[in-house]
Amino acid sequence: MTDESFDLVAVGDIVTDAFIRLKDAELHCDVNHEHCKICMAFGAKIPYESVTVVPAVGNSPNAAVAAARLGLKTALVTDLGDDQHGREALATLKKEQVDTGFVRAHEGRLTNYHYVLWFADDRTILIKHEDYSYVLPAIGKPKWLYLSSLGEHSLPYHKALLGYLNANSEIKLAFQPGTFQIKFGHEALTGLYRRSDVFLCNLNEAQKILSLKQTEPKILLEKMRELGPKIIVITDGPRGAYVSDGRTAWFMPPYPDPKAPFERTGAGDAFSATFVAALAIGKTVPEALAWAPINSMSVVQQIGAQAGLLDRPTLENYLAKAPPDYQPRPL
């Protein structure tokens, strides 16, 4: 496979997730069942039900795997350690048919390792990104570059990425900011916001990026558009998603769950990656909107962000069986 043949190259940190399923905890929320906090006894020995370790995850690896399962030729640009977790991550990517030629293993360094506190059907993640020296490899000219979560010292790397994208205007950019990219502030990444063909985040992230308490999706879409992206996607968990292409704004309801969600990690990544993959395949925005919630529905039925990702025939079968009201609605 040559560089020129990639449909999508994902750029971002890779992690190993250790899911610790809790049972002796409590959830405390406000009257609107928002701003929830998980509470456990301080200074106690707290039993847990199980630990499940999932390698090769993270926003960008999840996007690469989702796109690969849907039939796109994908590669991942990432950094990891030369430890056992790094070797497991590489093996997982290769098994998923994600090209690993742009993955750098750093001698004597650790691979990112996160702890996922899993309680009921949701999770709180303890994150730590190793401080790698990011370098953009010669990735050629893929049709799409999917940029997401990078570490807190990655700001110069973003400038290198922007320079590469500006020098290759035919490459489309999908930008799904992670924790530290949001903390940088949109002013620090203004060039990437303006360069984005698709920008994706959830509703709470949109509020943080825009420094707004506003929860009206249409207003958030309009304010985000002022930052420059061509297509804006704002997900709102099990309540659905909102999209604007500058001419039309849509609401997309979730795909009906066959049973209660088991574990919600990766639902947003599944939506975002599937939406972009559908556009890369040649689908319209409304068609991509119909694809994306199906992968989210499937992912929350299993542990972790990748186990439930679907191949194209299975996804299209779900779409064929969708209820009549499962379609984008103008906002």
Secondary structure, DSSP 8 states (H G I E B T S, - for coil): --GGG-SEEEES--EEEEEEEE-S-EEE--TTS-S-EEE--TTS---EEEEEEEEEESHHHHHHHHHHHTT--EEEEEEEESSHHHHHHHHHHHHTTEE-TTEEEETT---EEEEEEEETTEEEEE----------------SEEEE----TT-HHHHHHHHHHHHH-TTSEEEE---HHHHHH-TTTTHHHHHH-SEEEEEHHHHHHHHT-----HHHHHHHHHTT--SEEEEE-GGG-EEEE-SS-EEEE-----SS--S--TTHHHHHHHHHHHHHHHT--HHHHHHHHHHHHHHHTTSSSSSTT---HHHHHHHHHT--TT-S-EE-
